[in-house]
Amino acid sequence: MPEEIRIPKQKRSIEKKEALKKAAVELFSTKGFHNTSSNEIAKKANVSIGTFYSYFVDKKSLYEELITDLYNESLQEITIMDVSGFTSPREFVRKYVALILHNHEYMTAFQKEISALSLQYDDLHELEARARAGAFRTFFSLLETNKKMLRISDLKTTSLILQCALESVVHEVTFYENDYDKEKVIDELTDLICRYCIADEYDKKM
């Protein structure tokens, strides 16, 4: 393996790294992380194993980068949302919940594998925890920016509760076959969050 990991700059190099990441997502989603080797990833991406190790220390570092990419992409649209652009805080919350659910419909099998690994292995949980920290900061920032509208005062604890509650419900709805009405799930989660967080004078039902 090379002493230093390369950062691709040329188009061909970028394409090779992206091919490795795409191949890894497909294999991790179908075979699982532990049943997939670096050699299999390289083969599926049509690159040499030497090329694999020029961009990643091992499959674990590749897995971590995939998680980081996934969280960053999921948070990108949420981060730029502004409550002032909505007719009410409740409308904003509903849009927020809908976005989280929608983001879990992207690469669902891989996200399910991430969740399972995080529960089973402390080292892989730590990898996800570093990426999830961005989601926590987003929750906290949204609450802090709009704290005048809130009935709660402990923003840190509330951020944790909201993040875990939303993830738990969304995982159940998106990871497994079921007959839940997603629009009703979004409505009920919206109501739950608004009743918990938003002061009555600001909570106008749509």
Beta strands, then each sheet from edge to edge (+ up, - down):
end
